[in-house]
């Protein structure tokens, strides 16, 4: 099992959610987060300067079986892409065990 964590633009969240549902990844968690990015310049919009050091993003966490890893990562990469600085990051880590609290199932059946 793998845990995929993605930090994406809030504006791309609906696209990512639709892409995950399209590949039958129907359970994941998400949070609104603030982070500090690499961009050091502010932006000027209608004559007002805005700081871009603190960036509002959405953090997604999903655990999938090994066979779903590649298609899940690709779905996030494709649907979150804008081609601009600040598109986000995706991290993949190993999950050694998963349990479903209601039934006490573990392993693969604990996440399906």
N, C-alpha and C positions, 0 to 999 in steps of 0.2 A: 504494500500500500504506500501511496505517496501523498504528501501534503503540499498543495500548491497555494502559495500566498502571492497575491498580486496587489500592487499599489497603482491605482489608475486615476485618471481624471474623473471627477464627478459627472461631467457632461457625457462621458462614454459609458456610464454604468448601465443604462437601459440596453445599449447595444451589446454589452458583454453578457448581461443576464439573458437576453434573447439567444445569443450564440451558445451559451451553456445549455439552455433548455433544448435547443435544436439538436444537440448531441446527446441528449438524455442525461445530463448532469443537472438534477433537479433539487439538490440540497447543498447549500453553502451558507456561510455566515458572512456578514459584512458590517463594517464600522465606518463612520466618518472620522477622519484623522487629519492632523496637521503635521507637516514635516518641513524640513529645510532642504532646499534643492541646491544644485550647482549654479544656477543662474544668479548673478550678483547684481544685475542692473534692475532698476525700477522701470515700470512702463508708464507712459503718459497717455491718458485717454481723456479727450475733450478738455485738454489743458490742465488736468489734475494728475499729479504723479502718484503712482501706487507702488508700494513695496512688494516685491515678489520673493522676499526671503522666506516668509512663512506661507506655505502652499497648502490649500485645502484639497484633500484627496479622499478617495474611498479605498478601503482596505478589504480585500476579499480573502477568505480562507475556505478551501475545499479539500476534502480527502477523497481520493479515488483509488480504484484498483490499478495495478501496474499496467494493465492493458488499456486503460482510459487515459493514461498520463499524456501521451503525445497529442491526442486529439483535443484534450482539455487545454493544454498549454497553447496549442495552435489557435484554438477558438478565442482565447483571451488575447493573444498577440495580434490576431487579425482584427478583432472587433474593437480593441482599445487603441489602435494605431491612428495617429493623425499625421505623423511625419515631422512634428514640431518638438522642440525641447520640452520636456516635462510629460511625455507620454506615460511614463511610469516604469515599474520594475516587476519581474516575476521571479519568485524563488521556489525551488523544489527541494523538499527534504523527505527523508525516510520516516515512515510511521511503523513502529514495531508492533503495535496492537491497537485494536478498537473494540469497544463494547457498546452494545445497545442496552440501555438501562432497563427498559420495560421488560425485555425477554431474556436478558442476561447472555444473549448471543455474543460471540466474539469473532475476531478475525474478519474475513471477507463478508460473512453474513451479518456482522455488526455494522457495516456501512451501507449495505444494499437494502 
